Amino acid sequence: MDQILPIVIALILVVIAWKVLKGIVKTVALVVILALAAAFVFGGLGA
């Protein structure tokens, strides 16, 4: 259950970034969001 929450939060952030941001800023934001979620889930942060 602890691993589902960051994934859900990441998905919500991706949707918001996709709708609000444009161009390279969108790409960078999506990469950062997904990298942080992956790091958290796989033990890189806060584990």
Buried (B, 14 or more C-beta within 10 A) or exposed (E): EEEEEBEEBBEEBBEEBEEEBEEEEBEEBBEEBBEBBBBBBEEEEEE
